[in-house]
């Protein structure tokens, strides 16, 4: 899950792959804008065939939190 998410993240921001760690924060560390983040969520929905609740994503700050959320949706 982390590796696939990492691939998707790298489509949206120009950072070194090593920068995408579980602890990395989307906005502060990876340089996401709100638009980038929302666009990425759309791709995640398509890739993993899930429906993401916009309210719940407001609490997602780190890559690991996104992985945990996705694992919950795909369980």
N, CA, C and O of each residue as an XYZ file, in Angstrom:
300
protein
N       0.835     -1.195      0.000
C       0.000      0.000      0.000
C       0.876      1.253      0.000
O       0.626      2.191     -0.757
N       1.901      1.264      0.851
C       2.781      2.438      0.930
C       3.480      2.691     -0.402
O       3.575      3.837     -0.840
N       3.966      1.648     -1.041
C       4.700      1.829     -2.299
C       3.792      2.382     -3.388
O       4.200      3.266     -4.141
N       2.572      1.874     -3.480
C       1.632      2.365     -4.495
C       1.263      3.815     -4.213
O       1.183      4.632     -5.130
N       1.041      4.128     -2.949
C       0.713      5.505     -2.577
C       1.886      6.435     -2.889
O       1.697      7.565     -3.339
N       3.074      5.949     -2.647
C       4.283      6.730     -2.932
C       4.350      7.075     -4.423
O       4.672      8.206     -4.785
N       4.045      6.099     -5.288
C       4.026      6.339     -6.736
C       3.035      7.449     -7.083
O       3.332      8.333     -7.886
N       1.859      7.390     -6.469
C       0.830      8.398     -6.745
C       1.295      9.773     -6.256
O       1.143     10.770     -6.963
N       1.856      9.824     -5.059
C       2.336     11.087     -4.502
C       3.355     11.738     -5.441
O       3.323     12.949     -5.662
N       4.249     10.928     -5.983
C       5.303     11.465     -6.844
C       4.762     12.018     -8.160
O       5.473     12.733     -8.866
N       3.523     11.699     -8.495
C       2.882     12.297     -9.684
C       2.466     13.742     -9.426
O       2.243     14.505    -10.367
N       2.361     14.118     -8.154
C       1.807     15.426     -7.808
C       2.816     16.439     -7.301
O       2.586     17.644     -7.410
N       3.906     15.985     -6.759
C       4.910     16.915     -6.238
C       6.293     16.498     -6.705
O       6.563     15.315     -6.916
N       7.153     17.475     -6.863
C       8.510     17.194     -7.310
C       9.434     17.097     -6.106
O      10.056     18.076     -5.692
N       9.505     15.903     -5.562
C      10.421     15.619     -4.457
C      11.146     14.327     -4.787
O      10.702     13.550     -5.632
N      12.252     14.108     -4.121
C      12.978     12.850     -4.294
C      12.140     11.722     -3.684
O      11.494     11.920     -2.654
N      12.145     10.550     -4.308
C      11.371      9.434     -3.753
C      11.700      9.146     -2.289
O      10.832      8.725     -1.525
N      12.960      9.375     -1.901
C      13.353      9.121     -0.509
C      12.652     10.059      0.468
O      12.571      9.764      1.661
N      12.146     11.187     -0.028
C      11.466     12.153      0.845
C      10.076     11.674      1.252
O       9.513     12.159      2.233
N       9.528     10.728      0.506
C       8.179     10.233      0.796
C       8.293      9.090      1.799
O       8.358      7.916      1.433
N       8.314      9.467      3.063
C       8.414      8.506      4.161
C       7.079      8.460      4.901
O       6.245      9.347      4.723
N       6.870      7.445      5.722
C       5.607      7.400      6.481
C       5.378      8.644      7.338
O       4.238      9.053      7.555
N       6.464      9.241      7.824
C       6.332     10.420      8.700
C       6.141     11.724      7.925
O       5.776     12.741      8.515
N       6.379     11.711      6.630
C       6.322     12.946      5.831
C       4.914     13.532      5.852
O       3.922     12.827      5.666
N       4.857     14.846      6.083
C       3.570     15.550      6.073
C       3.327     16.079      4.663
O       4.236     16.610      4.024
N       2.102     15.928      4.188
C       1.786     16.305      2.808
C       2.092     17.773      2.517
O       2.790     18.082      1.551
N       1.580     18.667      3.336
C       1.731     20.094      3.064
C       3.131     20.600      3.428
O       3.824     21.195      2.603
N       3.528     20.356      4.663
C       4.762     20.948      5.176
C       6.019     20.334      4.582
O       6.955     21.057      4.237
N       6.057     18.997      4.455
C       7.276     18.326      4.022
C       7.335     18.066      2.520
O       8.398     18.156      1.905
N       6.184     17.744      1.937
C       6.173     17.364      0.521
C       5.738     18.494     -0.401
O       5.866     18.381     -1.620
N       5.230     19.576      0.165
C       4.888     20.745     -0.648
C       3.560     20.672     -1.380
O       3.361     21.358     -2.382
N       2.655     19.846     -0.887
C       1.328     19.768     -1.510
C       0.562     21.068     -1.300
O       0.671     21.702     -0.251
N      -0.213     21.457     -2.306
C      -1.216     22.501     -2.125
C      -2.541     21.786     -1.860
O      -2.640     20.572     -2.040
N      -3.532     22.519     -1.443
C      -4.847     21.905     -1.215
C      -5.369     21.282     -2.507
O      -5.961     20.203     -2.489
N      -5.148     21.968     -3.624
C      -5.608     21.454     -4.916
C      -4.884     20.149     -5.259
O      -5.513     19.189     -5.704
N      -3.555     20.114     -5.052
C      -2.793     18.883     -5.309
C      -3.348     17.733     -4.489
O      -3.533     16.625     -4.992
N      -3.611     18.011     -3.219
C      -4.078     16.968     -2.307
C      -5.428     16.431     -2.757
O      -5.637     15.218     -2.781
N      -6.345     17.322     -3.114
C      -7.674     16.884     -3.547
C      -7.590     16.112     -4.873
O      -8.303     15.127     -5.066
N      -6.729     16.559     -5.769
C      -6.544     15.843     -7.039
C      -6.000     14.442     -6.778
O      -6.446     13.468     -7.383
N      -5.033     14.356     -5.868
C      -4.452     13.065     -5.533
C      -5.513     12.134     -4.941
O      -5.527     10.941     -5.243
N      -6.398     12.672     -4.102
C      -7.456     11.846     -3.517
C      -8.334     11.238     -4.608
O      -8.756     10.086     -4.501
N      -8.606     12.011     -5.654
C      -9.392     11.489     -6.772
C      -8.684     10.325     -7.448
O      -9.314      9.323     -7.788
N      -7.383     10.455     -7.643
C      -6.624      9.359     -8.254
C      -6.595      8.138     -7.339
O      -6.679      7.003     -7.808
N      -6.477      8.372     -6.040
C      -6.483      7.264     -5.079
C      -7.815      6.524     -5.134
O      -7.850      5.295     -5.081
N      -8.910      7.274     -5.240
C     -10.228      6.634     -5.341
C     -10.284      5.725     -6.558
O     -10.776      4.600     -6.476
N      -9.779      6.212     -7.691
C      -9.794      5.417     -8.924
C      -8.870      4.207     -8.814
O      -9.240      3.100     -9.204
N      -7.675      4.421     -8.287
C      -6.678      3.358     -8.210
C      -7.099      2.231     -7.282
O      -6.963      1.056     -7.623
N      -7.612      2.589     -6.104
C      -7.945      1.585     -5.098
C      -9.429      1.226     -5.090
O      -9.863      0.389     -4.299
N     -10.213      1.864     -5.976
C     -11.650      1.611     -6.079
C     -12.338      1.772     -4.721
O     -13.014      0.867     -4.233
N     -12.141      2.958     -4.128
C     -12.744      3.288     -2.833
C     -13.429      4.648     -2.934
O     -13.173      5.423     -3.856
N     -14.290      4.918     -1.981
C     -14.901      6.235     -1.862
C     -14.299      6.901     -0.637
O     -14.354      6.360      0.467
N     -13.722      8.085     -0.842
C     -13.072      8.799      0.252
C     -14.015      9.864      0.788
O     -14.576     10.655      0.030
N     -14.180      9.874      2.092
C     -15.017     10.858      2.763
C     -14.203     12.141      2.955
O     -13.199     12.148      3.667
N     -14.647     13.223      2.313
C     -13.908     14.487      2.366
C     -13.715     14.985      3.799
O     -12.682     15.573      4.119
N     -14.706     14.750      4.656
C     -14.597     15.189      6.053
C     -13.453     14.466      6.763
O     -12.694     15.075      7.516
N     -13.342     13.166      6.513
C     -12.315     12.378      7.183
C     -10.911     12.734      6.700
O      -9.948     12.614      7.457
N     -10.789     13.165      5.462
C      -9.456     13.477      4.937
C      -8.890     14.745      5.554
O      -7.686     14.986      5.465
N      -9.719     15.544      6.166
C      -9.220     16.760      6.817
C      -8.249     16.433      7.949
O      -7.423     17.266      8.322
N      -8.348     15.233      8.490
C      -7.476     14.823      9.591
C      -6.199     14.133      9.113
O      -5.326     13.820      9.922
N      -6.084     13.895      7.810
C      -4.907     13.193      7.293
C      -3.796     14.199      7.022
O      -3.926     15.076      6.168
N      -2.710     14.055      7.760
C      -1.577     14.979      7.624
C      -0.327     14.303      7.074
O       0.456     14.921      6.353
N      -0.144     13.017      7.422
C       1.084     12.327      7.034
C       0.790     11.190      6.054
O      -0.350     10.756      5.893
N       1.842     10.735      5.420
C       1.722      9.609      4.496
C       1.204      8.379      5.240
O       0.344      7.666      4.723
N       1.714      8.121      6.443
C       1.249      6.951      7.204
C      -0.228      7.051      7.543
O      -0.937      6.046      7.502
N      -0.706      8.248      7.878
C      -2.138      8.407      8.167
C      -2.966      8.091      6.923
O      -4.052      7.522      7.029
N      -2.462      8.454      5.752
C      -3.159      8.138      4.501
C      -3.166      6.629      4.268
O      -4.185      6.065      3.870
N      -2.043      5.982      4.513
C      -1.959      4.521      4.368
C      -2.945      3.849      5.314
O      -3.680      2.948      4.908
N      -2.967      4.281      6.573
C      -3.880      3.701      7.560
C      -5.330      3.871      7.124
O      -6.131      2.943      7.238
N      -5.663      5.048      6.629
C      -7.031      5.326      6.177
C      -7.396      4.410      4.995
O      -8.483      3.833      4.960
N      -6.482      4.289      4.038
C      -6.741      3.439      2.879
C      -6.887      1.974      3.274
O      -7.737      1.262      2.740
N      -6.061      1.533      4.203
C      -6.158      0.143      4.637
C      -7.504     -0.125      5.304
O      -8.067     -1.213      5.179
N      -8.012      0.882      6.015
C      -9.326      0.752      6.641
C     -10.412      0.653      5.566
O     -11.354     -0.129      5.702
N     -10.280      1.445      4.500
C     -11.283      1.443      3.435
C     -11.257      0.163      2.613
O     -12.294     -0.276      2.115
N     -10.085     -0.437      2.467
C      -9.958     -1.604      1.608
C     -10.055     -2.914      2.378
O      -9.981     -3.990      1.785
N     -10.218     -2.829      3.687
C     -10.270     -4.064      4.509
C     -11.556     -4.821      4.277
O     -11.771     -5.874      4.878
